[in-house]
Amino acid sequence: MREYLSRTGWEFSEIVVVDDGSRDATVKVAEQAGVRVLRNPGNRGKGYTVRHGMLESKGEWSLFTDADLSTPIDELEKLWRIAASEKAQVVFGSRALDRSLVGVHQSPFRESMGRLFNLLMRLETGLPFRDTQCGFKLFETAAAREIFRRQQLYGFGFDVEVLYIASHLGYRALEVPVRWNDVAGTKVSMWRGVAAFLDPLKVRWNGLAGKYR
């Protein structure tokens, strides 16, 4: 990742790895690579992990991406072009807008559940997006701080929540088709997947209760 960013000619202040209570060599490998490592207080979940990293980021723009790089890091250039030309504060990757860009698919069952989730999400929250769950999102850092400090959910539904908060605060958020490949070995348990279906309702309730003001 560092080599790619260097080739682009962009100025970047840091690469941050957030360790969510791992028991392998994640921290050691990251530190040897010279990146900044943040440690969660134990295993807190993906939403907490992303929030931790985004609130600690230092550059003018902040990207969070899954560690397996299922979306290739060079897709960042596409997001940045859209952010600059459309003056958007949030630009995020989508697998749903152009499915021809998906190289390696998930199982038919998981893809069907993903489509159902996003359909229910749109009905429950009013957000217009087709794929909130792709883990490749670029934020103007000033906006990210306002968004992520209001975040309430620490599970997989946090993606819906941060996009809902962005909309609630008046930030412009754009969905962009990106290349994506399912990576073997990265799994979400069935229970966590089912539990995530409740999160859009929680987001809607939090919004009505004024928790994002």
N, C-alpha and C positions, 0 to 999 in steps of 0.2 A: 504494500500500500504506500509506504513512504517513497519508494522508488517511482511509482506512478505519479504521485503528487509532485515530486521534484521535476519530472519531465514536462508537466503541464506549464511550468513557469509561474504557477500561482504561489502566492505567499501564504503559508499556513503556520499557525503558531504552535500547534501540538497535535499529537494523536493520543487519544485517551482510551485506555482499556479499563472497564469496570468489572471487577471480580465479584461475583455473587456467591461467595462461600465455596468456591471450587476446591476439590481435593486432589487435583492433578497438578501439573507443572505450569499452569496458566500464568501465574504471577511471575515465576522465575523466567519463563520464556519471554514474556512481555518486557520485563525489566532489562533483560539482556539485549533486547531489540532497541532499547533506548526510548521507549514510549512511557508516558505517564500512566501510572496504575492507581486507581481508586479502589478501595475495598469496602464492600457493604458489611454491615454488622450481622454476619450470618447470611443465610439464604433467604432473600426477601422477595424474589420474583422479578420478572422482566420489567414490569412497569416501574418499580422502585429503582431498578438498575439504570434504566434509561433516564429517569428523572435525576438521579444522582449525577450522572455524567453531564447532562445538559445544563444543570444549574452550576456545575463547576467549570464549564467550558469558558475559554478566554477570547477566542477570535470574534470577528464581526459576524461571521456566519458559522453555524454549527450543524453538522450532519451526524445523524445516528444511523448505524448500519449493523445488521446481524454479523456475528463473528464468523459465520460460515461463508460470508460473501456470496450468498445466493443471488443477490443482485451485484454484478461486477462493479468494482469501485469506479471504473471509468464512465459509468452512467451518471456520475456526479456532474460531469460537464454538461449533460443535457439539462439537468435540474437547474444548474447555475445560469445557463442561457435563458431559460424561461423566467427565472426569478428576476434577472436583470432587465429583460425586455418587457415583461408584464408588470414590473414593480410589485411583485408579490412578496409577502413576508414568510410564507410557508409554501414549499413545493415538495411534493412527495410522489414516490414511485407507485405504479399501479400495474397489476397483472391482468386486469379485466378490460382495459381500454383497447388493447391489441394483443389478443391471445397468441398470435403468431410469434411473438417475442419470447414466449415461454418455451425454453429448450427442453428441459426435463420436467415432466408433469408430476404432481402428486397423484396419489391413487384416485380413481374415479369417486370413491366415497368421500374423501377429504375435499376434493374440488367441489362436489355437490354441497357439502356442508358449508364450505366457504361462501358459495353463492347464496345459499339460504341465509346465512348470517348477515351478509351485506344487504340483502333484501329487507330483512327484519330491522336492521340498523337504520335504513333510510326511513322506514315507516315510523319507527319509534322516536327518532331524533330530528327528523326533517333535513338531515344532511344529504347533499345530492351525490355523494361520492360512490363509485362502483367497487372500490377495493381499499378499505381503510387499513388492512392488516399487513401490507407489504412493509417490511422493516427497513425502509430506505427513505428517510425524510430529512429535508434541509430546512433550517429555520434561521431567520435573522436573529442573532443572539439576544438582542434587546427584547424582541418579541418572545423568544423562547423562555426568558426569565419570567416574564409576566404570565405565560401560559403554564409552565411546568410548576411554578410555585403554587398554583391553584389546583394542581392535579390531586385527585382523591383516590383513584384506583391503582393498585399495584399489580394486578393480574394482566392477562392478555387483552382485556378490553380497554386498556389505557390508550391505545391508538385512537379509538373512537372518541375518548374523552378529550384528548389534547386537541383534536381537530374541532370538536364541538366548542371547546373553550376559545380556540382561535377565532372561530366564527362569532361567538358571543362577544368577544372583545373588539370585533370589527377588523381583524386582520384578513388580508386576502390570502386564500389557500387554493392552490391549483394542483390537480391530479394529472400526472404525466405518465404515459406508457413507458415501461423500462424492460430490459432483458432480465430474465429470471430463470433460475434452475433449482429444482428441488435437490437438496443435498442429502445423501444417505447418511443415516446416523443422527440426524437432528429430528427429535420427536417431541410431540406434545401429547400428554396422556389424554385418554378419552374423557376422563372426568374433567380435566381442565378445559378441554374443548367444549364440553356441554355447559360448564359453569360460565364460560365466556358469553353464552347467549343471553345471560341475565344482565350483562354489563351495560348494554345500551339503555335498558330500562333504568338502571342506577344513574346513568349519566343524565337522562331526561329528568329524573326526580331531583337530582342535585341542582340542575339548572333551574327548575321550578322553585326549589327551596332557597335559591339565591346564594349557593355555596361558591359560585364562580365569579361573584362580583369583585 
